[in-house]
Amino acid sequence: MLLEMDNSELLLLLESPESLAAKVDEAVQVLKVSKTKVSSQDDLHPSCFSTEVAVN
């Protein structure tokens, strides 16, 4: 993705708005898929940090 690119590759993207937009769209899609996977894992395995507090 963008963070893993060499400076020379980034400079080429800056010269081409279409290529830059395509790369940003790709990064957004990866983040959306990642968020969906994390959400579904949370549904299957809830975090040990619950938002509810029991008081005895």
N, C-alpha and C positions, 0 to 999 in steps of 0.2 A: 504494500500500500504506500501511501504518501510518505509515511515516516521512515520507511525502509529504502527510499530512493536515494540515489546519488545526487549530489548538487547539480551535476551536468544534466541529468534527466529532468530535474525540477526546472532548470532554466529552459529546457526545450518545451516543457508544458506551459511555462509562462508566455512563450512566444505563440502558442496555439490555444486560444480560448476554448475551442471545441475539444481538444485533447484533455485540457485541464478539467472541463466540465464532466467529461466521460470518466476521468479518474476519480473525481469527487463523488460522482454518482455511484461508482463501484465501491468506494469506501463507505458510503452511506448504506448501501445494500448489505455489506458485510456486517456493519454495526447492527442493523435491524435484525439480521439472522441471528447474530450473537445474542442480542437482547431477548429474542424469542426463545432461544435455547436455555438461557439462564432462567427466564420466567417459568418455563415448563419444568426445569429441574427443581426450582423452588416449590412448585406445586407438589412434586413427588417427594421431596425431602425438605420439609420446612426448616428454616434456620433455627439454631438453638437459641437465638436471641429473639424471644417473643416480645410482641408489643404489649401483651397483657401481663399484669403483675398481680399475683395472688397475695393477699395479706391475711395472715392467720391471727 
